[in-house]
């Protein structure tokens, strides 16, 4: 009778061994570092004062497009993450009499890092820093002598992010806030009464690149956002951005204020680079 159970016991032991092998192979699979990317568009109220172009405050509308990304540096130590992205902004502002228009455009690229602290269940705090490069220009046709002023600056920003994740019923919700302030930096500015012709034709660049800090340039930015899924199709982000700039360099004063609403799509992806081996469970269009 006992011999009848031997095949059954052998089959059971073999099945158990296969299951344990599959479990072990699952546990030792390397973790993949997904990149979280948010593509967004914004629109809002904008006002600007540029003493080089005009002595009047101009107000109007600003629109923006851009994306930002976050990704852990290491899968084995998920504490530090990179933060980078690109932004493009354009604004149209009128003077108080509404008979002269100032146009402005600039592009911003940034890169930095943050440290992740799990403060409580669902609550994460991420202090860090990043640097930016802004390039663009302002144009005021009414100013025949100096119709253009260049936007060019780079700064080191102190930054802190916070996020809180929870559920309403079965719907996951994420609230986040990102505050940053520019510290030291370098800014291009013409001198008081200096023409761009003097800079370009006579090569008078002495003093046009100014080191900045809290004393002569104050730049603050805060973004509050809420993320939630939409019909299992995508994760939607709705946010509000407030950005304020005030500077006084080369005896010229300038101020900018932007209050915008933002809408974006959040998604995660994994990018294979170079000769990195693609796992068998991934498929691709091109060979």
C-alpha positions in Angstrom: 0.0 0.0 0.0 2.8 2.4 0.8 4.3 1.9 -2.6 1.1 3.4 -4.1 1.8 6.7 -2.4 5.4 7.0 -3.5 4.6 8.5 -7.0 2.2 10.9 -5.4 4.8 12.1 -2.8 7.4 12.5 -5.5 5.1 14.6 -7.7 4.2 16.8 -4.7 7.8 17.3 -3.8 8.7 18.2 -7.4 5.8 20.7 -7.6 6.9 22.3 -4.3 10.5 22.6 -5.6 9.3 24.3 -8.8 7.2 26.7 -6.8 10.0 27.6 -4.5 12.4 28.1 -7.5 9.9 30.5 -9.2 9.4 32.4 -5.9 13.2 32.7 -5.4 13.7 33.9 -9.0 11.0 36.5 -8.6 12.6 37.7 -5.4 16.0 38.1 -7.0 14.8 40.0 -10.1 16.3 43.5 -10.2 14.0 46.4 -9.5 13.4 48.7 -12.4 13.8 52.5 -11.8 10.7 54.0 -13.5 10.8 57.6 -14.5 7.8 59.7 -13.5 7.2 62.4 -16.2 4.6 65.1 -16.1 3.8 67.0 -19.3 1.8 70.2 -18.6 0.4 73.4 -20.0 -0.3 76.6 -18.0 -2.1 79.9 -18.4 -2.4 82.8 -16.0 -2.0 86.5 -15.0 1.4 88.1 -15.5 2.8 91.5 -14.8 6.2 92.8 -15.4 8.3 95.9 -14.7 11.5 96.4 -16.6 13.2 99.8 -15.9 15.5 99.3 -18.9 12.5 99.2 -21.3 9.9 101.3 -19.6 9.1 103.1 -16.4 5.6 101.7 -16.4 4.2 98.4 -15.0 2.8 96.2 -17.7 0.1 93.5 -17.1 -1.3 90.7 -19.2 -1.4 87.0 -19.8 1.3 84.3 -19.8 1.1 80.8 -21.2 3.5 78.0 -20.7 4.4 74.4 -21.9 6.8 72.0 -20.4 7.6 68.8 -18.7 9.5 67.6 -15.6 10.9 64.2 -14.6 11.9 62.4 -11.4 13.8 59.2 -11.1 15.7 57.4 -8.3 19.5 57.3 -8.8 19.7 53.8 -7.4 17.2 51.0 -7.1 19.0 49.4 -4.1 18.9 52.7 -2.2 15.7 54.6 -3.0 16.5 57.8 -1.1 17.9 60.2 -3.7 16.1 61.1 -6.9 17.0 63.3 -9.8 14.8 66.2 -10.9 15.0 67.8 -14.3 12.9 69.3 -17.1 12.2 72.0 -19.6 9.8 74.9 -19.7 8.8 77.4 -22.4 6.9 80.6 -21.5 5.4 83.5 -23.5 3.7 86.6 -22.2 1.8 89.6 -23.6 1.5 92.6 -21.3 -0.1 96.1 -21.8 0.9 99.4 -20.1 -1.7 101.2 -17.9 -3.1 103.1 -20.9 -3.3 99.9 -22.9 -1.8 101.4 -26.0 1.6 99.8 -25.9 2.4 96.0 -25.6 5.4 94.3 -24.2 6.1 90.8 -25.4 8.4 88.3 -23.7 9.5 84.8 -24.2 12.0 82.6 -22.4 13.0 78.9 -22.1 14.1 77.3 -18.9 16.1 74.1 -18.3 16.8 72.7 -14.9 18.5 69.8 -13.2 18.8 68.8 -9.5 18.3 66.2 -6.8 16.2 65.6 -3.7 16.5 63.4 -0.6 13.4 61.4 0.3 12.2 61.3 3.9 9.1 59.1 4.8 7.8 61.3 7.6 4.5 59.4 8.2 2.2 57.0 6.4 1.6 58.5 3.0 3.6 61.6 3.8 6.9 62.3 2.1 9.2 65.3 2.5 12.0 65.8 0.0 14.6 68.6 0.6 17.1 69.2 -2.2 18.5 71.7 -4.7 18.6 72.3 -8.4 20.2 74.7 -10.9 18.5 76.4 -13.9 19.4 78.2 -17.1 16.9 80.8 -18.4 17.3 82.3 -21.9 14.9 84.6 -23.7 14.1 88.3 -24.3 11.6 91.1 -23.8 10.4 93.3 -26.6 8.8 96.8 -26.5 8.4 98.4 -29.9 7.4 101.7 -28.4 10.9 102.1 -27.0 12.8 103.0 -30.2 16.2 103.4 -28.5 16.1 100.2 -26.5 13.3 97.9 -27.8 14.8 94.6 -26.6 16.2 93.4 -23.3 17.8 89.9 -23.0 16.8 87.4 -20.4 19.8 85.3 -19.4 20.5 83.9 -15.9 21.6 80.8 -14.0 21.0 80.1 -10.4 21.3 77.5 -7.6 17.9 76.9 -6.0 17.2 75.6 -2.5 14.2 73.4 -2.8 11.8 71.3 -0.7 9.0 69.1 -1.9 6.2 67.5 0.1 3.5 65.0 -0.9 0.7 63.2 0.9 -1.0 60.2 -0.7 -4.4 58.8 0.4 -7.6 57.3 -0.9 -11.2 58.5 -1.2 -13.0 55.3 -1.4 -11.0 53.3 -4.0 -9.6 56.4 -5.7 -6.0 57.2 -5.0 -5.3 61.0 -4.4 -1.9 62.7 -4.1 -1.4 66.2 -2.9 1.9 67.9 -3.4 3.7 71.2 -2.9 7.0 72.4 -4.2 8.7 75.5 -2.8 12.0 76.8 -4.0 14.1 80.0 -3.6 17.0 81.0 -5.8 20.3 81.5 -3.9 23.6 82.5 -5.7 23.6 82.9 -9.4 24.8 84.8 -12.5 22.7 87.3 -14.4 23.1 89.3 -17.6 22.1 92.9 -17.5 23.0 96.0 -19.5 24.2 99.0 -17.5 22.1 102.0 -16.8 21.7 104.0 -20.1 23.9 101.5 -22.0 22.7 100.5 -25.5 22.9 97.0 -26.8 24.8 98.5 -29.8 27.6 99.4 -27.4 27.7 95.9 -26.1 27.7 94.1 -29.5 29.6 96.5 -31.7 32.2 97.9 -29.2 32.4 94.7 -27.1 31.7 96.5 -23.8 30.9 93.4 -21.8 32.6 94.6 -18.6 30.0 94.5 -15.8 27.2 93.0 -17.8 27.4 89.6 -16.1 26.5 90.2 -12.5 26.8 87.7 -9.6 23.5 87.6 -7.7 22.2 86.5 -4.3 19.4 87.3 -1.9 20.7 90.9 -1.6 20.2 92.0 -5.2 17.9 89.3 -6.7 15.0 87.6 -4.9 13.3 84.8 -6.8 10.6 82.7 -5.2 8.5 79.9 -6.7 5.7 77.7 -5.2 3.6 75.1 -6.9 0.6 73.2 -5.3 -0.9 70.3 -7.2 -3.4 67.4 -6.9 -3.0 64.1 -8.8 -5.9 61.7 -9.4 -6.8 59.0 -12.0 -9.3 59.6 -14.7 -11.3 56.6 -15.8 -8.2 54.4 -15.6 -6.9 56.1 -18.7 -4.4 58.5 -17.2 -3.4 60.4 -14.0 -4.4 64.0 -14.2 -2.6 66.8 -12.4 -4.2 70.1 -11.6 -2.1 72.8 -10.0 -1.5 76.4 -9.2 1.9 78.2 -9.6 3.0 81.4 -8.0 6.4 82.8 -9.1 7.9 86.2 -8.0 11.1 87.8 -9.1 12.6 91.1 -7.9 16.1 92.4 -8.8 18.2 95.5 -8.7 21.4 95.2 -10.7 23.5 97.7 -12.6 21.3 100.5 -11.2 18.3 98.9 -13.0 15.2 97.5 -11.2 12.9 94.8 -12.4 9.9 92.8 -11.1 7.9 89.9 -12.4 4.9 88.2 -11.0 3.2 85.1 -12.4 0.0 83.5 -11.1 -1.0 80.5 -13.2 -3.1 77.4 -13.3 -1.6 74.3 -14.6 -3.0 71.0 -16.1 -0.9 68.0 -16.9 -0.7 64.3 -17.4 1.5 62.1 -15.1 2.9 58.8 -16.4 5.7 56.4 -15.6 8.0 54.7 -18.1 11.3 52.8 -18.3 13.9 53.8 -20.9 16.5 51.3 -22.1 19.8 52.9 -23.0 22.8 51.8 -25.0 23.5 48.1 -24.9 21.3 47.5 -21.9 19.6 44.1 -22.2 15.9 44.3 -22.7 14.0 41.6 -20.6 12.0 39.0 -22.5 8.7 40.3 -21.1 9.2 43.6 -22.9 8.3 44.0 -26.6 9.3 46.8 -29.0 8.2 48.0 -32.4 11.7 48.4 -33.9 14.3 45.6 -33.9 
